[in-house]
Amino acid sequence: MKTIVNEIELEPLTDDADERHQTIVRSAWPFLGSVKVRLAVRVGGAEISVADLLGFKEGSLVELDQLLDEPLEVMIDGHVVARGVLVAVGDHFGVRISEAIVTSPAMARA
């Protein structure tokens, strides 16, 4: 089998291309705005043995790997999209976003 290789020249990405992308996103926004996603907040994790897990009872404690002063991870579909701190909102918990994580569409596909 013979492999043929051709060199190609690519035009550099310009700000104009980013502006066109933004226009496409803006035109799709009415549709995208109604799409529901599952958002989760990761407080921390722990690695434990099955024996310890089976020994759990009411009042058992599990020490998580996250420190008190570390920001919580806000995740959509298992991907971190922001970080924040835990707050009380009336009788509920909330997360005050302290950092939004912006990724490009190319990075999201990788």
DSSP file (Angstrom, degrees, kcal/mol; ACC not computed):
  #  RESIDUE AA STRUCTURE BP1 BP2  ACC     N-H-->O    O-->H-N    N-H-->O    O-->H-N    TCO  KAPPA ALPHA  PHI   PSI    X-CA   Y-CA   Z-CA
    1    1 A M              0   0    0      0, 0.0     2,-0.5     0, 0.0     0, 0.0   0.000 360.0 360.0 360.0 133.6    0.0    0.0    0.0
    2    2 A K        -     0   0    0      2,-0.0     2,-0.5     0, 0.0     0, 0.0  -0.859 360.0-149.0-103.8 130.0    1.4    3.4   -1.0
    3    3 A T        -     0   0    0     -2,-0.5     2,-0.5     2,-0.0     0, 0.0  -0.861   7.7-156.6-100.1 128.2    0.8    6.4    1.2
    4    4 A I        -     0   0    0     -2,-0.5     2,-0.5     2,-0.0    -2,-0.0  -0.907   6.8-165.4-106.2 127.4    0.5    9.8   -0.5
    5    5 A V        -     0   0    0     -2,-0.5     2,-0.4     2,-0.0    -2,-0.0  -0.949   4.1-172.7-114.7 127.5    1.3   12.9    1.6
    6    6 A N        -     0   0    0     -2,-0.5     2,-0.3     2,-0.0    -2,-0.0  -0.970  19.4-133.5-118.8 132.9    0.3   16.3    0.5
    7    7 A E        -     0   0    0     -2,-0.4     2,-0.3     2,-0.0    -2,-0.0  -0.625  25.5-170.0 -80.0 142.4    1.4   19.5    2.2
    8    8 A I        -     0   0    0     -2,-0.3     2,-0.5     2,-0.0    -2,-0.0  -0.955  17.8-134.4-130.2 153.2   -1.3   22.1    2.8
    9    9 A E        -     0   0    0     -2,-0.3     2,-0.4     0, 0.0    -2,-0.0  -0.924  19.3-157.1-106.9 129.9   -1.3   25.6    3.9
   10   10 A L        -     0   0    0     -2,-0.5     3,-0.1     3,-0.0    -2,-0.0  -0.857  18.7-120.9-106.0 140.2   -3.8   26.7    6.5
   11   11 A E        -     0   0    0     -2,-0.4     3,-0.1     1,-0.1     2,-0.0  -0.560  37.7-104.8 -74.0 141.2   -4.9   30.3    7.1
   12   12 A P        -     0   0    0      0, 0.0     2,-0.2     0, 0.0    -1,-0.1  -0.359  38.7-102.3 -65.0 147.1   -4.2   31.6   10.6
   13   13 A L        -     0   0    0     -3,-0.1     2,-0.2     3,-0.1    -3,-0.0  -0.516  44.7-161.7 -69.6 132.7   -7.2   31.8   12.8
   14   14 A T    >>  -     0   0    0     -2,-0.2     4,-1.2     1,-0.1     3,-0.7  -0.700  34.3-108.6-114.3 166.9   -8.3   35.5   13.1
   15   15 A D  H 3> S+     0   0    0     -2,-0.2     4,-2.1     1,-0.2     5,-0.1   0.803 117.7  66.5 -60.8 -28.3  -10.5   37.4   15.5
   16   16 A D  H 3> S+     0   0    0      1,-0.2     4,-2.2     2,-0.2    -1,-0.2   0.884  97.0  52.8 -60.5 -39.7  -13.0   37.5   12.7
   17   17 A A  H <> S+     0   0    0     -3,-0.7     4,-2.1     1,-0.2    -1,-0.2   0.902 108.7  49.6 -64.0 -40.5  -13.5   33.7   12.9
   18   18 A D  H  X S+     0   0    0     -4,-1.2     4,-2.2     1,-0.2    -1,-0.2   0.885 109.2  52.6 -64.8 -38.1  -14.1   34.0   16.7
   19   19 A E  H  X S+     0   0    0     -4,-2.1     4,-1.9     2,-0.2    -2,-0.2   0.891 107.9  50.6 -64.6 -39.8  -16.7   36.7   15.9
   20   20 A R  H  X S+     0   0    0     -4,-2.2     4,-2.1     2,-0.2    -1,-0.2   0.902 109.0  52.4 -63.7 -40.3  -18.5   34.5   13.4
   21   21 A H  H  X S+     0   0    0     -4,-2.1     4,-2.4     1,-0.2    -2,-0.2   0.923 108.2  50.7 -60.3 -44.8  -18.6   31.7   16.1
   22   22 A Q  H  X S+     0   0    0     -4,-2.2     4,-2.8     1,-0.2    -1,-0.2   0.882 107.8  53.4 -61.4 -38.5  -20.1   34.1   18.6
   23   23 A T  H  X S+     0   0    0     -4,-1.9     4,-2.2     2,-0.2    -1,-0.2   0.910 108.6  49.3 -63.1 -41.9  -22.8   35.1   16.0
   24   24 A I  H  X S+     0   0    0     -4,-2.1     4,-1.5     2,-0.2    -2,-0.2   0.925 112.1  48.3 -62.8 -44.6  -23.7   31.4   15.5
   25   25 A V  H  X S+     0   0    0     -4,-2.4     4,-0.8     1,-0.2     3,-0.3   0.930 111.3  50.1 -62.3 -45.1  -24.0   30.9   19.3
   26   26 A R  H >< S+     0   0    0     -4,-2.8     3,-0.6     1,-0.2    -1,-0.2   0.887 109.1  51.6 -61.5 -38.6  -26.1   34.0   19.6
   27   27 A S  H 3< S+     0   0    0     -4,-2.2    -1,-0.2     1,-0.2     4,-0.2   0.799 113.4  44.7 -70.8 -26.4  -28.5   32.8   16.8
   28   28 A A  H >X S+     0   0    0     -4,-1.5     4,-2.8    -3,-0.3     3,-0.7   0.525  87.1  96.9 -90.2  -6.7  -28.9   29.4   18.5
   29   29 A W  H <X S+     0   0    0     -4,-0.8     4,-3.2    -3,-0.6     5,-0.2   0.862  75.1  57.5 -57.5 -42.8  -29.4   30.9   22.0
   30   30 A P  H 34 S+     0   0    0      0, 0.0     4,-0.4     0, 0.0    -1,-0.2   0.902 115.9  38.4 -56.3 -38.2  -33.2   30.8   22.0
   31   31 A F  H X4 S+     0   0    0     -3,-0.7     3,-1.2    -4,-0.2     4,-0.3   0.939 118.5  47.0 -73.7 -48.7  -33.1   27.1   21.4
   32   32 A L  H >< S+     0   0    0     -4,-2.8     3,-1.5     1,-0.3    -3,-0.2   0.815 100.2  68.6 -65.2 -30.9  -30.1   26.4   23.6
   33   33 A G  T 3< S+     0   0    0     -4,-3.2    -1,-0.3    -5,-0.3    -2,-0.2   0.739  99.4  49.4 -62.3 -22.9  -31.5   28.4   26.5
   34   34 A S  T <  S+     0   0    0     -3,-1.2     2,-0.3    -4,-0.4    -1,-0.3   0.489  83.6 110.1 -95.9  -3.7  -34.3   25.9   27.1
   35   35 A V    <   -     0   0    0     -3,-1.5     2,-0.4    -4,-0.3    -3,-0.0  -0.567  62.7-140.7 -73.6 131.2  -32.0   22.8   27.1
   36   36 A K        -     0   0    0     -2,-0.3     2,-0.3     2,-0.0    -2,-0.1  -0.751  20.8-177.0 -95.2 139.9  -31.7   21.3   30.6
   37   37 A V        -     0   0    0     -2,-0.4     2,-0.6     2,-0.0    39,-0.0  -0.905  29.9-112.0-129.1 159.1  -28.5   19.9   31.9
   38   38 A R        -     0   0    0     -2,-0.3    39,-1.0     2,-0.0     2,-0.4  -0.844  31.6-164.6 -95.9 119.2  -27.6   18.1   35.2
   39   39 A L  E     -A   76   0A   0     -2,-0.6     2,-0.3    37,-0.2    37,-0.2  -0.864   8.4-178.3-103.9 135.5  -25.4   20.3   37.4
   40   40 A A  E     -A   75   0A   0     35,-2.8    35,-3.7    -2,-0.4     2,-0.5  -0.953  19.2-142.7-131.8 152.4  -23.5   18.7   40.4
   41   41 A V  E     -A   74   0A   0     -2,-0.3     2,-0.7    33,-0.2    33,-0.2  -0.974  14.2-146.1-117.5 123.7  -21.2   20.1   43.0
   42   42 A R  E     +A   73   0A   0     31,-3.2    31,-1.7    -2,-0.5     3,-0.1  -0.799  19.3 176.3 -93.4 116.8  -18.3   18.0   44.1
   43   43 A V        -     0   0    0     -2,-0.7     2,-0.3     1,-0.4    -1,-0.2   0.772  59.5 -72.1 -87.2 -30.2  -17.5   18.5   47.8
   44   44 A G        -     0   0    0     21,-0.1    -1,-0.4    29,-0.1     2,-0.3  -0.939  44.0-120.3 158.8-177.0  -14.7   15.9   47.9
   45   45 A G        -     0   0    0     -2,-0.3    20,-2.5    -3,-0.1     2,-0.3  -0.900  11.7-155.4-146.6 174.2  -14.1   12.2   47.7
   46   46 A A        -     0   0    0     -2,-0.3     2,-0.6    18,-0.2    18,-0.1  -0.990  14.9-136.3-153.5 148.7  -12.6    9.3   49.7
   47   47 A E        +     0   0    0     -2,-0.3     2,-0.3     0, 0.0    -2,-0.0  -0.953  36.9 163.9-108.9 120.5  -11.1    5.9   49.1
   48   48 A I        -     0   0    0     -2,-0.6     2,-0.1    14,-0.0    -2,-0.0  -0.896  36.7-105.1-133.0 161.6  -12.3    3.3   51.6
   49   49 A S     >  -     0   0    0     -2,-0.3     4,-2.2     1,-0.1     5,-0.1  -0.460  29.1-117.6 -81.9 159.6  -12.3   -0.4   51.8
   50   50 A V  H  > S+     0   0    0      1,-0.2     4,-2.8     2,-0.2     5,-0.2   0.867 116.7  58.2 -63.1 -36.0  -15.4   -2.5   51.3
   51   51 A A  H  > S+     0   0    0      2,-0.2     4,-1.1     1,-0.2    -1,-0.2   0.920 107.4  45.9 -60.8 -43.6  -15.1   -3.7   54.8
   52   52 A D  H  4 S+     0   0    0      2,-0.2     3,-0.4     1,-0.2     4,-0.3   0.912 112.0  52.3 -64.3 -41.2  -15.2   -0.1   56.1
   53   53 A L  H >< S+     0   0    0     -4,-2.2     3,-1.4     1,-0.2    -2,-0.2   0.911 108.6  49.5 -60.4 -44.1  -18.2    0.6   53.8
   54   54 A L  H 3< S+     0   0    0     -4,-2.8    -1,-0.2     1,-0.3    -2,-0.2   0.729 105.6  59.9 -68.5 -21.0  -20.1   -2.4   55.2
   55   55 A G  T 3< S+     0   0    0     -4,-1.1    -1,-0.3    -3,-0.4    -2,-0.2   0.474  78.1 121.4 -85.6  -2.3  -19.3   -1.1   58.7
   56   56 A F    <   +     0   0    0     -3,-1.4     2,-0.3    -4,-0.3    -3,-0.0  -0.326  32.9 163.2 -62.3 140.9  -21.1    2.2   58.2
   57   57 A K    >   -     0   0    0     -2,-0.0     3,-2.5     0, 0.0    -2,-0.0  -0.914  51.4 -56.9-146.0 173.0  -24.0    2.9   60.5
   58   58 A E  T 3  S+     0   0    0     -2,-0.3     3,-0.1     1,-0.3     0, 0.0  -0.313 127.0  24.5 -55.5 128.9  -25.9    6.0   61.5
   59   59 A G  T 3  S+     0   0    0      1,-0.3    -1,-0.3    -3,-0.0    -3,-0.0   0.310  86.8 141.2  96.2  -7.4  -23.4    8.6   62.8
   60   60 A S    <   -     0   0    0     -3,-2.5     2,-0.4     1,-0.0    -1,-0.3  -0.349  40.7-143.1 -64.9 149.6  -20.4    7.2   60.9
   61   61 A L        -     0   0    0     -3,-0.1     2,-0.5     2,-0.0    -1,-0.0  -0.917  11.5-162.4-117.4 143.6  -18.0    9.8   59.5
   62   62 A V        -     0   0    0     -2,-0.4     2,-0.5   -14,-0.0   -14,-0.0  -0.991  17.1-139.6-123.1 121.8  -16.1    9.7   56.2
   63   63 A E        -     0   0    0     -2,-0.5     2,-0.2     2,-0.0    -2,-0.0  -0.705  21.0-145.9 -83.0 125.2  -13.1   12.1   55.9
   64   64 A L        -     0   0    0     -2,-0.5   -18,-0.2     2,-0.2   -20,-0.1  -0.488  17.5-121.5 -89.8 161.2  -13.0   13.7   52.4
   65   65 A D  S    S+     0   0    0    -20,-2.5     2,-0.4    -2,-0.2   -19,-0.1   0.368  84.8  93.4 -83.0   5.2   -9.9   14.6   50.5
   66   66 A Q  S    S-     0   0    0    -21,-0.2    -2,-0.2   -23,-0.1     2,-0.1  -0.845  72.0-131.1-105.0 135.5  -10.9   18.2   50.2
   67   67 A L    >   -     0   0    0     -2,-0.4     3,-1.4     1,-0.1    -2,-0.1  -0.428  24.4-112.5 -79.4 157.4   -9.7   20.9   52.7
   68   68 A L  T 3  S+     0   0    0      1,-0.3    -1,-0.1    -2,-0.1    -2,-0.0   0.845 115.3  47.0 -58.2 -37.4  -12.2   23.3   54.2
   69   69 A D  T 3  S+     0   0    0      2,-0.1    -1,-0.3    16,-0.0    -2,-0.0   0.414  88.9 103.5 -91.5   4.0  -10.8   26.3   52.5
   70   70 A E  S <  S-     0   0    0     -3,-1.4     2,-0.0     1,-0.1    -4,-0.0  -0.633  78.7-108.7 -83.2 142.7  -10.6   24.7   49.0
   71   71 A P        -     0   0    0      0, 0.0    14,-0.2     0, 0.0     2,-0.2  -0.362  30.9-115.7 -68.8 150.6  -13.3   25.7   46.5
   72   72 A L  E     - B   0  84A   0     12,-3.4    12,-1.9     1,-0.0     2,-0.5  -0.522  27.7-117.7 -80.1 152.9  -16.0   23.2   45.5
   73   73 A E  E     -AB  42  83A   0    -31,-1.7   -31,-3.2    10,-0.2     2,-0.6  -0.830  17.5-152.9 -96.6 127.4  -16.1   22.0   41.9
   74   74 A V  E     -AB  41  82A   0      8,-2.9     7,-3.0    -2,-0.5     8,-1.4  -0.883  24.0-169.9 -97.5 123.8  -19.3   22.8   39.9
   75   75 A M  E     -AB  40  80A   0    -35,-3.7   -35,-2.8    -2,-0.6     2,-0.4  -0.906  23.7-167.4-125.0 143.4  -19.7   20.1   37.3
   76   76 A I  E >  S-AB  39  79A   0      3,-2.5     3,-1.8    -2,-0.4   -37,-0.2  -0.993  86.0 -14.4-124.4 122.5  -21.9   19.5   34.2
   77   77 A D  T 3  S-     0   0    0    -39,-1.0    -1,-0.1    -2,-0.4     3,-0.1   0.866 130.3 -52.8  54.4  39.9  -21.8   16.0   32.8
   78   78 A G  T 3  S+     0   0    0      1,-0.2     2,-0.5   -38,-0.0    -1,-0.3   0.473 114.9 115.3  79.7   1.9  -18.7   15.2   34.8
   79   79 A H  E <   -B   76   0A   0     -3,-1.8    -3,-2.5     2,-0.0     2,-0.4  -0.905  69.5-122.2-109.1 131.0  -16.7   18.2   33.5
   80   80 A V  E     +B   75   0A   0     -2,-0.5    -5,-0.3    -5,-0.2     3,-0.1  -0.561  37.5 165.0 -70.8 124.0  -15.7   21.0   35.9
   81   81 A V  E     -     0   0A   0     -7,-3.0    20,-2.8    -2,-0.4     2,-0.3   0.524  62.6  -1.8-115.5 -14.0  -17.2   24.3   34.6
   82   82 A A  E     -BC  74 100A   0     -8,-1.4    -8,-2.9    18,-0.3     2,-0.3  -0.980  56.7-136.1-164.7 168.4  -16.7   26.5   37.7
   83   83 A R  E     +BC  73  99A   0     16,-2.7    15,-2.7    -2,-0.3    16,-2.0  -0.966  32.8 148.6-132.1 152.1  -15.4   26.6   41.3
   84   84 A G  E     -BC  72  97A   0    -12,-1.9   -12,-3.4    -2,-0.3     2,-0.3  -0.943  39.1 -92.3-165.1-175.3  -17.1   28.2   44.2
   85   85 A V  E     - C   0  96A   0     11,-2.0    11,-2.7    -2,-0.3     2,-0.2  -0.871  39.8-106.3-117.2 149.2  -17.8   28.3   47.9
   86   86 A L  E     + C   0  95A   0     -2,-0.3     2,-0.3     9,-0.2     9,-0.2  -0.530  43.5 174.2 -74.2 134.1  -20.6   26.8   49.9
   87   87 A V  E     - C   0  94A   0      7,-2.5     7,-2.4    -2,-0.2     2,-0.5  -0.915  32.2-114.6-135.0 162.0  -23.3   29.3   51.1
   88   88 A A  E     - C   0  93A   0     -2,-0.3     2,-0.5     5,-0.2     5,-0.2  -0.872  23.2-172.8 -98.3 131.2  -26.6   29.1   52.9
   89   89 A V  E >   - C   0  92A   0      3,-3.3     3,-2.0    -2,-0.5     2,-0.3  -0.864  64.5 -63.1-122.9  93.2  -29.6   30.3   50.9
   90   90 A G  T 3  S-     0   0    0     -2,-0.5    -1,-0.0     1,-0.3     0, 0.0  -0.526 118.6 -17.7  63.3-123.8  -32.5   30.3   53.3
   91   91 A D  T 3  S+     0   0    0     -2,-0.3    -1,-0.3    -3,-0.1     2,-0.3   0.276 129.0  77.4 -93.8  10.1  -33.0   26.7   54.3
   92   92 A H  E <  S-C   89   0A   0     -3,-2.0    -3,-3.3     1,-0.0     2,-0.2  -0.748  78.9-114.0-117.7 162.6  -31.0   25.4   51.3
   93   93 A F  E     +C   88   0A   0     -2,-0.3     2,-0.3    -5,-0.2    -5,-0.2  -0.628  35.5 178.4 -86.5 154.6  -27.3   25.1   50.3
   94   94 A G  E     -C   87   0A   0     -7,-2.4    -7,-2.5    -2,-0.2     2,-0.5  -0.923  24.3-128.3-145.4 171.6  -26.0   27.2   47.5
   95   95 A V  E     -C   86   0A   0     -2,-0.3     2,-0.7    -9,-0.2    -9,-0.2  -0.989  11.2-150.2-127.7 122.7  -22.7   27.7   45.7
   96   96 A R  E     -C   85   0A   0    -11,-2.7   -11,-2.0    -2,-0.5     2,-0.3  -0.838  27.6-127.0 -89.5 117.5  -21.3   31.2   45.1
   97   97 A I  E     +C   84   0A   0     -2,-0.7   -13,-0.3   -13,-0.2     3,-0.1  -0.475  36.6 168.2 -70.0 126.3  -19.2   31.0   41.9
   98   98 A S  E     +     0   0A   0    -15,-2.7     2,-0.3     1,-0.3   -14,-0.2   0.563  69.2  23.9-111.0 -17.2  -15.7   32.3   42.4
   99   99 A E  E     -C   83   0A   0    -16,-2.0   -16,-2.7     2,-0.0     2,-0.4  -0.924  62.5-155.5-153.4 123.1  -14.1   31.1   39.2
  100  100 A A  E     -C   82   0A   0     -2,-0.3     2,-0.7   -18,-0.2   -18,-0.3  -0.843  17.3-142.5 -96.1 136.6  -15.7   30.2   35.8
  101  101 A I        -     0   0    0    -20,-2.8     2,-0.5    -2,-0.4    -2,-0.0  -0.889  15.5-162.7-104.5 115.1  -13.7   27.7   33.8
  102  102 A V        +     0   0    0     -2,-0.7     2,-0.4     0, 0.0   -21,-0.0  -0.848  10.2 179.2-101.6 125.5  -13.8   28.6   30.1
  103  103 A T        -     0   0    0     -2,-0.5    -2,-0.0   -22,-0.0   -22,-0.0  -0.939  26.9-119.4-123.3 150.2  -12.8   25.9   27.5
  104  104 A S     >  -     0   0    0     -2,-0.4     4,-1.9     1,-0.1     3,-0.3  -0.479  28.9-111.8 -80.9 157.2  -12.8   26.2   23.8
  105  105 A P  H  > S+     0   0    0      0, 0.0     4,-1.3     0, 0.0     5,-0.1   0.843 119.4  56.5 -56.5 -33.3  -15.0   23.8   21.7
  106  106 A A  H  > S+     0   0    0      1,-0.2     4,-0.9     2,-0.2     3,-0.2   0.898 107.0  48.0 -66.9 -39.2  -11.8   22.2   20.4
  107  107 A M  H  4 S+     0   0    0     -3,-0.3     3,-0.4     1,-0.2    -1,-0.2   0.861 106.7  57.6 -68.2 -34.8  -10.7   21.4   24.0
  108  108 A A  H  < S+     0   0    0     -4,-1.9    -1,-0.2     1,-0.2    -2,-0.2   0.828 106.7  48.6 -65.4 -31.7  -14.1   20.0   24.9
  109  109 A R  H  <        0   0    0     -4,-1.3    -1,-0.2     1,-0.2    -2,-0.2   0.721 360.0 360.0 -79.7 -20.3  -13.8   17.4   22.0
  110  110 A A     <        0   0    0     -4,-0.9    -1,-0.2    -3,-0.4    -2,-0.2   0.489 360.0 360.0 -69.8 360.0  -10.3   16.4   23.1
